[in-house]
């Protein structure tokens, strides 16, 4: 609501010229685009790290994808998608995987350096 109010007031503001308004608007768009790109890049990087971590944990556990699928109830094709970074696990899948591998969600999501 605040952003909409500010946007409406922005156009009506007579204290700055139209050129200054356009410059400010351009900066706002640039900053918004930059933040969006940073978010997207971070998401892609996180997705790749989680995929790698899932593969690592499964291999360390000595389990096949089929065995993990059977233990978690996650479809094997879906599980494979998680491990190659094609898909992102939802919260329930993350909890199931963390339980199978006996790790915390932070560890599973590469937010911790150890399994403790």
Backbone torsions as a table, in degrees:
resi	resn	phi	psi	omega
1	UNK	NA	-40.8	-179.1
2	UNK	-62.6	-42.1	-179.4
3	UNK	-64.6	-40.0	178.9
4	UNK	-65.8	-43.3	178.5
5	UNK	-60.2	-45.9	179.6
6	UNK	-63.6	-39.5	180.0
7	UNK	-64.4	-41.2	178.7
8	UNK	-65.9	-41.7	179.3
9	UNK	-70.0	-30.1	-178.4
10	UNK	-57.4	-47.6	-179.4
11	UNK	-67.5	-30.1	-177.4
12	UNK	-87.8	-9.3	-177.6
13	UNK	-66.4	114.2	-178.8
14	UNK	-90.7	-4.4	-176.2
15	UNK	-78.8	-12.9	176.8
16	UNK	-127.2	152.3	-177.1
17	UNK	-74.1	162.9	177.3
18	UNK	-60.3	-36.1	178.8
19	UNK	-63.2	-44.1	178.8
20	UNK	-64.2	-37.8	177.6
21	UNK	-62.0	-43.3	179.9
22	UNK	-64.9	-38.9	177.4
23	UNK	-63.8	-44.2	179.3
24	UNK	-64.9	-40.3	178.4
25	UNK	-63.9	-41.8	177.4
26	UNK	-60.4	-42.7	177.7
27	UNK	-63.7	-40.9	179.2
28	UNK	-62.1	-46.0	179.2
29	UNK	-63.0	-44.4	179.4
30	UNK	-59.4	-46.6	-179.7
31	UNK	-65.0	-40.6	178.7
32	UNK	-64.6	-44.7	178.7
33	UNK	-61.7	-43.2	-179.9
34	UNK	-61.6	-43.8	179.2
35	UNK	-64.7	-40.0	178.9
36	UNK	-64.5	-43.8	179.0
37	UNK	-64.5	-39.4	178.3
38	UNK	-63.5	-41.6	177.9
39	UNK	-61.9	-48.3	-179.3
40	UNK	-60.7	-44.4	179.9
41	UNK	-62.5	-44.7	178.5
42	UNK	-61.8	-38.9	179.8
43	UNK	-66.2	-42.5	179.0
44	UNK	-63.0	-44.2	179.7
45	UNK	-64.2	-43.1	179.7
46	UNK	-64.2	-42.3	-179.8
47	UNK	-59.6	-41.8	179.4
48	UNK	-66.8	-41.2	179.6
49	UNK	-65.0	-42.6	179.8
50	UNK	-65.1	-41.6	178.5
51	UNK	-59.1	-46.7	179.2
52	UNK	-62.7	-40.7	-179.3
53	UNK	-65.9	-39.9	178.6
54	UNK	-62.2	-43.7	177.5
55	UNK	-61.4	-46.2	-178.3
56	UNK	-59.4	-48.5	-178.8
57	UNK	-63.2	-40.8	180.0
58	UNK	-63.6	-45.8	-179.0
59	UNK	-66.0	-41.1	177.3
60	UNK	-62.6	-31.1	179.5
61	UNK	-80.1	-10.9	-179.5
62	UNK	71.2	25.7	-178.2
63	UNK	-104.5	150.9	171.9
64	UNK	-88.4	166.0	176.4
65	UNK	-61.6	-36.9	179.3
66	UNK	-62.4	-43.3	179.5
67	UNK	-63.8	-41.9	177.6
68	UNK	-64.7	-42.1	178.5
69	UNK	-60.1	-43.4	179.3
70	UNK	-64.6	-40.0	-178.4
71	UNK	-72.0	-31.0	-174.7
72	UNK	-100.8	-21.5	-174.1
73	UNK	81.7	9.1	177.8
74	UNK	-87.8	131.5	178.1
75	UNK	-54.7	138.9	-176.3
76	UNK	-62.1	-36.3	178.3
77	UNK	-66.9	-40.3	177.4
78	UNK	-63.8	-45.2	178.8
79	UNK	-59.7	-42.7	177.6
80	UNK	-61.2	-40.6	177.2
81	UNK	-60.8	-36.7	176.7
82	UNK	-65.1	-42.6	-174.5
83	UNK	-73.4	-20.9	177.1
84	UNK	-101.5	-0.3	177.0
85	UNK	82.5	13.0	178.8
86	UNK	-75.2	-38.5	-178.6
87	UNK	-125.0	158.5	175.9
88	UNK	-108.5	132.7	178.1
89	UNK	-68.3	142.0	174.8
90	UNK	-79.4	177.2	-174.7
91	UNK	-59.7	-44.6	-179.3
92	UNK	-62.1	-41.7	178.0
93	UNK	-63.9	-41.6	178.2
94	UNK	-60.2	-43.8	180.0
95	UNK	-63.8	-45.0	179.3
96	UNK	-61.3	-43.7	180.0
97	UNK	-66.5	-41.9	178.0
98	UNK	-61.3	-38.6	178.0
99	UNK	-65.1	-45.2	-179.5
100	UNK	-62.6	-42.5	-177.1
101	UNK	-88.1	-3.2	179.2
102	UNK	55.8	49.6	177.9
103	UNK	-130.4	164.5	176.1
104	UNK	-78.9	162.9	175.0
105	UNK	-62.9	-37.0	176.9
106	UNK	-59.4	-44.1	179.1
107	UNK	-64.7	-44.1	-180.0
108	UNK	-61.6	-35.9	-178.4
109	UNK	-92.8	14.3	176.8
110	UNK	62.2	35.5	178.6
111	UNK	-106.5	5.4	179.9
112	UNK	-140.2	148.6	-179.1
113	UNK	-85.2	-19.8	-177.8
114	UNK	-128.2	168.7	178.8
115	UNK	-84.7	-5.5	-176.9
116	UNK	-66.5	NA	NA
